[in-house]
Amino acid sequence: MQTTWRFPRVLSDPHFLYVLLLIALSLSSCAGSVRTTITEMPEGQRIANVDDTLFGEVLSRVLRPNGSVNYNALRSDTKLTDYLQQLALVRTDIFISRQAELAFWLNAHNAYVLDIIRSNWPAHSISDISGFRVSKVALIGGTRYSLDDIEHGILATRFREPRVFFGLFDGTRSSPPLRPEPYSEAHLSDELDHQLLLFLGDSTKNFVDRKAITIYLSERFKEYSNEIEAAAGTMTTFLSVYAPPEMAHWVSAHLSAHIAYLDYDNTLFTNDNTVNGQTTERPAHNQPISKSPGGIR
């Protein structure tokens, strides 16, 4: 007797196909299409510490005074490769202090942002690098992490320190600034205070509109509003402590001010003149209205 094969009904169900698509996309992002310098575990013994002076030398060569990065110069930088090799070999279970662990993960995250961008150059925006945040390409302590793993899985869950999210650089024009020196265990609190002060004082990213009694903040504040409010009570209380003096004074007198969030610009902040034929100069309409520190308009 001839047997007739029938296509399983479940495989023609649109809901089932949708689930399969989601699974496929998830597996694709996990595998990662992002290129990076360190593709396999380097040979050598595990080490107790990384040499942050290597990262410091990289920053001194490619970071410009306005905060932009020269990725063309970074592409041939061997010091960053040496630093990444040490990150791969370092033990991540023997930190001597909370500050040392925080500084380590901040530096590791920012170093891999630079490496991912240089390894996938040219790009006009991090949106051009598929899987930029979610691909597990950062080899640290023998384990693969994504940038999101470090930001959300480690820093956001292990530490009650909202300032740390403003020390994380993502390469974009809307990003908190890249610190010109590596973060250090000894001075971490002062370094985080300074980075947050710079970020809040940049009126292209955060500012007060006195007429509207509104505080306009970077979308990064919205992303971590729960962590900020858990640590400080309210967003305005947090701002009144860490903002530049003029802004902090205004916020302290307007703790019930309305808070609005600005759109995030994923364009790379580079001083290379063109990328794929597109200019990297900041458009005129994005120029700061006020150059004075304090984010007051």
Sequence and secondary structure as in RCSB ss.txt:
>XXXX:A:sequence
MQTTWRFPRVLSDPHFLYVLLLIALSLSSCAGSVRTTITEMPEGQRIANVDDTLFGEVLSRVLRPNGSVNYNALR
SDTKLTDYLQQLALVRTDIFISRQAELAFWLNAHNAYVLDIIRSNWPAHSISDISGFRVSKVALIGGTRYSLDDI
EHGILATRFREPRVFFGLFDGTRSSPPLRPEPYSEAHLSDELDHQLLLFLGDSTKNFVDRKAITIYLSERFKEYS
NEIEAAAGTMTTFLSVYAPPEMAHWVSAHLSAHIAYLDYDNTLFTNDNTVNGQTTERPAHNQPISKSPGGIR
>XXXX:A:secstr
        GGGG HHHHHHHHHHHHHHHHHH     S  S  SS  BS   HHHHHHHHHHHB TTS B HHHHT
T HHHHHHHHHHHHB SS  SSHHHHHHHHHHHHHHHHHHHHHHT S SBGGGSTTTTT   EEETTEEE HHII
IIIIIHHH   GGGGGS   SBTTS    SS   STTHHHHHHHHHHHHHH TTT EEETTTTEEEE HHHHHTH
HHHHHHHSSHHHHHHHHS HHHHHHHHH TT EEEE     BB B SSEETTEE S  GGGS S  STT B 
